[in-house]
Amino acid sequence: MIALWPSGDSATHGEIVAVDTEYPAARVTGTAAERCESSSEDRLADGTIPAQVDCLRVQAVVSSGTGKGQAVEVWATAGLRAQDVPIGTRITLEHYGATAGEAEAWAWHDFARTLPLLVLAAAFAAVTIAVARMRGLRALIGLALSFVVIASFMLPALLAGENALLVGLVGSTVIMYVVLYLAHGLSRRTSTALLGTMAGLGVTAGLGVIAASAAHITGVTSEDSFRLASLLGQSDSTALRGIFLCGVVLAGLGVLNDVTITQASAVWELRSADPEATRRDLFTQAMRIGRDHIASTVYTIAFAYAGASLPLLLLVEVYQLPLVQTLTSGEFAGEIVRTLVGSIGLVLAIPLTTAIAALVVTADPQGALRRRHRETVPLAHHH
């Protein structure tokens, strides 16, 4: 991480700074439905563009920033209706200050969602702590620190042009160190899960490189990706392919963490129940648990990506494109590669973690005997 840490100059590469623009909060005081001139985005299903479309003018009072207390009017985002923006709704505006040649201007930015999101996050934290107690609290702290790693290291390093795959592997490994040891404590069991996770990440990264090259995944599949490529100063798709691979590694991190800690815990519990079990026995028994976990987790990954891509799936259904052509297009091929590579890394991480755990837990047979002795001695004293 130290070697890849972006310098002060390179870390700002590709950034766009909005000059004299504020995003103040405002409260809606009224709305008015009107007809206004259409644009290319208002194209109908038959391909025609109507001369006019329904628009919504919103009156609001600014509640923060330099224009606090000022009454303004803005056009709402296309598709919003009066019932979507009732009186009292909190919104966010864009305020462009006056210049030598232009007067100040106000524009709709978005709904103000800070309060509901904070309430939802607080509810999640409260439920997690109530059920998992201190371990849940430590997991939440680890989650927060993980986003610190992503925001302070991974994103600036990617913008600085560092090797994206290496950034993904290094950042993910650091995140796993923080999350695993913080949530589960310093122990051989946790270290085993960490090794299994790192092995899974290595498999995922290697397969991702091979699959992205074989399937010609460039990472340039939308207007946003083209814009990003131009901002990064890349004339080809090399940078975006690297970012795609970094995303593959990062996307598989959470699921890998889940299965590896579960498998390590399963081996330790089996060893505790039968201290005389051999490594082969422990591996065989733990893999029975792992196979069930594989089945359920593979479904989880597939449905998660399907849910995230649902608008695109609906668009494909509307256009009635051939199935093979659709699945092999850039947008779908990237998601398919991401899903399959992550799933393969996940499946292989389970036997790797189980084998490591079986080796580690049986490396201290005297420790197992001492644990069994501590469990039986109190019972003997009681009788």
TABELHU-V256331 format. One line per field, one symbol per residue. ss: DSSP state (a for helix, b for strand, c for the rest). psi: psi as a letter, one per 30 degrees, with the letter a starting at -180 (. if undefined). burial: I if it has 9 or more other C-alpha atoms within 8 Angstrom, else O. A space follows every 50 residues. Layout:
ss: ???
psi: ???
burial: ???
This chain:
ss: cccccccccaaaccccccccbbccbbbbbbbbbbbbbccaaabcccccbc cbbbbbbbbbbbccccccccbbbbbccccccaaacccccbbbbbbbcccc ccccbbbbbbbccaaaaaaaaaaaaaaaaaaaaaaaaaaaaaaaaaaaaa aaaaaaaaaccccaaaaaaaaaaaaaaaaaaaaacccaaaaaaaaaaaaa aaaaaaaaaaaaaaccccccccaaaaaaaaaccccccaaaaaaaaaaaaa acaaaaaaaaaaaaaaaaaaaaacccccaaaaaaaaaaaaaaaaaaaaaa aaaaaaaacaaaaaaaaaacccaaaaaccaaaaaaaaaaaaaaaaaaaaa aaaaaaaaaaacccaaaaaaaaaaaaaaaaaac
psi: eeefkkleeffgkgkkkkkhklilllkkfllkklklklaffgklfgfljl ellkljkkklkkglafgkfkklklklkkfkleffilkfkklklkjjlkae fkllkklkelkjgeeeeeeeeeeeeeeeeeefbeeeeeeeeeeeeefeee efeeeeeeffgljeeeeeeeeeeeeeeeeeeeefljleeeeeeeeeeeee eeeeeeeeeeeeeeghjffjfleeeeeeeeefgkfageeeeeeeeeeeee efeeeeeeeeeeeeeeeeeeeeeiffkleeeeeeeefeeeeeeeeeeeee eeeeeeefgeeeeeeeeefhlkeeeefgleeeeeeeeeeeeeeeeeeffe eeeeeeeeeefgfieeeeeeeeeeefeeeeee.
burial: OOOOOIOOOIIIIOOOOOOOIIIIIIIIIIIOIOOOOIOOOIIOOOOOII OOIOIIIIIIIIIIIOOIOOOIIIIIOOOIIIOOIIIOOIIIIIIIIIOO OOOIOIIIIOOIOOOOOOOOOOOOIOOIIOOIIOIIIIIIOIIOIIOIII IOIIIIIIIIIIOIIOIIIIIIIIIIIIIIIIIOOOOOIIIIIIIIIIII IIIIIOIIIOIIOOOOIIIIIOOOIIOOIIIIOIOOIOIIIIIIIIIIII OIIOIIIOIIIOIIIIIIOIIIOOIOOOIOOIIOIIIOIIOOIIOOIIOO IIOOIOOOOOOOOOOIOOOOOOOOOIOOOIOIIIIOIIIOIIIIIIIIII IIIIIIIIIIIIOOOOOIIOIIOOOOOOOOOOO
